[in-house]
Amino acid sequence: MPELPEVEITRRGITPYLEGQFITGVIIRNPNLRWPIPENLSEELKGLRVQSVRRRAKYLLLDCVNGILILHLGMSGSLRILSPQTSHTIEPAQKHDHFDLILNNTTLRFRDPRRFGAVLWHTGDILQHPLLRQLGPEPLTLDFNAKQLFDKTRGRRTNIKETLMNSHVVVGVGNIYANEALFHAGISPGVASGKIGLARYKKLVQAIQDTLQKAIEAGGSSLRDFVNADGNPGYFQQQYWVYGRGGQVCKKCGGVIKQIKQAQRSSFYCLNCQR
């Protein structure tokens, strides 16, 4: 599933092609995504100018003055830039290419094999949209810090791995990067979040931020379907210390990486390095 680094890489990739451009049309091949694509989207968008491309959690927000186009990659989605405008005839749409946003000199194509993504239109305060208003802080901002995380988790029995994947606590960390950050912080994924002290949370916050930044620099992780706006994969998976390495030797201590299930997701950790 694309997580924060993959969505941020996508945002950076599409921004130079979209900002300042006028929307000339929309092609909806399959409206049946996680939420149906609005039937009148073409009428709403045609002629509007894309002012900016932002990210909130794993949502991409295209500010079009009259409203905001919300894009979510779901579990398997990706966005591709096709240029020039006529590229959608040069490169025929494939089975899972559900949506094209056509601008005056480029086309943004949304591909989503599993159809858990979203293309939505919102004309009110975007921060009050039902999908965004309850979200926690961004992990790469000052709003996310050890004191905030410490206070948020007092009395919680939920393990720290699941806590980090709770978007009401912090957004965008996801399974892969939670595993990696916990390893670098020396914290076992099974520890109750309410039992972790402030000093350990300082290490964890730093580990989360370092892990996400390194993943962004590496172009994200490409385990299944993810490619960036140019169609190229990310390479952060080559830097994993624990994720996907169950039964293998720990690169730090020489022990064995253990794999367990937590809330139906795989967790990977080193019994020696993480407590």
N, C-alpha and C positions, 0 to 999 in steps of 0.2 A: 504494500500500500504506500503511495506517495505520502511522505511525512513533511514536516516543516522545511527541511533543507531542499527537498525536491520541489516543493511548491515555490519556495523563494528563488530557486534556480530558474524555474519556469517564468516567474514574474520578471526577473532580470532579463531573460531571453526575449520575451515578447514586448517589453516596454518600448524599446527604440522603434519598433515597427508600428505600434498602435498609438502612442501619445501624439496628439495633434492631428490625427487622421479622422476623416469623416466616414461614417458607416454608409455604404451604398446598398447593402442588401443582406439578407439572412437566408440560409438554406437549412431547413430542418428535415432530415431524412427519417429520423426516428425520435419522436417526442417522449418516448416512454423510458425516461431515466428514473433515478430514485424518486424525484418529483417531476411531474410532466412539464416539459418546456411550454411556456405560455403560447397559446395559439396565435395571439396578436403581436408576438414579439417583433416580427418584421415591420409592422406598422409603427410600433413604439420606437424602434431604433433607427429606422431609415432617415438619413440626413443629419443625425446627431454626431457631434465631435467627441472623441475620446480625450478627455482632459488629463486623466492620470490613471495609472495602474498600481493599485495598492494590494497589500496582503493583510488579512486579519486571520490569525491561526492558519488553517489550511484552506481558507477561502480567498480567491482572487477577486478583487473589486475593481471593475472598470467604470470610472466616474464619467458619465455622459451628460452632465449638466442637469438634464431633466430627471435623471434617475441613475441608478447604479446597476450594472449587469454583474450578477454574482455567478462565479464559476467555481465548481468544486470537482476535483479529479477523482473522488471516490476511491475505490480499491485498485483500479487498473487504468485510470484515465491518463491522457497526455494531451498537450496542446502543441500543434505544429504551425510554424509560419511557412506559408506557401507564397512565393512571389514569382512573377507579377500577379496582377489581379486575375488574369485568365488562367492561372495555374491550376484551378480546380477542373479545367477541361484537359490540361496537359497531363495532370496526375489524377486519374480517375479515383473517385471515392471508393474505399474498401468497405467491407461488410460492417465494420464497427465504427466507421466515420459518421457520427450521428448529426453533427452540427458544424456549419461554416458561418463565420462572421466575415463578411466581405467589406473591405475598406477600399479607399480610392486607389491604393497602389499595392495592396497585399491581401491575403486571406488567412484568417486564423481558423484552423481546423481542430475540432475536438473529437478525439478517438477514445472509446471506452468499451472494451470487450465485455465487461461484466455489468455495465449499466448501473453502477452505484453512484455515479457522479451527478452533477446538477448544473443546469443553466437556468437562472432565475432573474427576474426583473423587479426592482424595488424603487419606489419613488419617495418614500419617507426618510426619516432619520435612519441611516444604515446601522448605527449602533444599537437601535431599538428593534431591529429585525429579529424575529423569534430564533433564528439560527445563531445569532451573534450576541444577543444582549446578556446572556448568562456566562459568557466565556471568561476564563481567568486571564491573568497577565501574560504578555508575550515574554518568552524565556530569555530573549536577547536584549531586554530593556531593563532600566533601573527599577521598574515596578516589580520585577521578580528578583527577590533577594532572600538571604537566609532568614532574616527576622520575620519576613512575611510568610515564608514557608513553615517556619517553626510555629508561629502563632496559628496558622491555618490547620495544623495537624495535631494540636493538643487534644488529647482524649480519643484520637482515632485508633481503631484496632486494625484497620485495613493495612495490608503490607505496603511497603514503600514503592514497590514496582507498580502496583495498581494505582496508587495515589498519583504517581507521576503521569499516568495515562488518563487521569481524570481531567477533562478540559475545564472543569470549574476551578481546579486548583492551579493549573498551568496549561497553556495550549501548545499543541504541536510537537510534543516530545516523542510520542509514539513508542512502539515496542522495541524497535532496533536500538534507538538512541537511549532509551531508558536502560536497557541492558548494558550498553557500552559505558554510559555515564556512571552507573552504579559500580561497575568494575573499577573505574579510575578513582572513584571516591572511596573504595574499599568497603562498601556497604552491601550486605547480602540482600537480594531482592525479597526475601521472606520476612525481614524485620518489620515489626509494626511501626508505622510512620509516627505514631504518637510517642514512641520510646526513643526516638532519635533526638540527640541534643543539638543545641545551637552550633557548636563547633563543627560537628559532623555535617550539619546542613550547609555550613559555609563551604566545606569541601565539595559537597554534592552540587550546589548551585554553580560553583566554578567548573566542575566536571561537565555539567550539562551544557553550559555555555561554550566551553572549549570543544566539546564533542560536536555540537551543532555547527560551530564556526568551521571546524575542520571538514565536516561533511559538505558544507556549502562550497568551500574552496576546492573540494574534490569533485564537484558536480553532482553530489547526492549519491544515492545507492540505487543500482539497477539490479534487482533480483528477479523480476518477472517482466513487467510491461513498461516500466518507466524509461522514457527518453526525454531529453530536453527539447527546447523549441526548434533546435536545428536537427533533431532526429538522432542525436548522439547519446550514448549511455553515460551514467555517472560511474565513478570509480572508488567511492568510499568503502565499498564492500571488501576491497583489498586491504583495508586498514583495520578490519574488525579484530578485536582482542578476544571477545567471547561469543558474540552473536553467531549462531549457526555452527559453532565449533564443539558441540556436545561430544564428549569422549576423547577429544583431542588434548594435546599437551598445552598447558598454560604457558604463554610466551614470557611471562614474568617470573614465575617460580618453578616451573617444570611439573607442577601438579596436573590433575586432570580436570577439564571443564565439565561441570555437571549440567544436565538438562532436566528441567521439571516443567510442569504445567501450572499456570496461574491464571485463573479466569479464562480458561480455554485458549490461552496464548502461551507459547514456549518462552521460558526464561533460561538463560545461560549464565553461569557464574562459577568462580573458582572457590573451592572450599577453604583454601589456604589464604587467599588474598582478600576475601570478603567476609566480614563478620556482622 
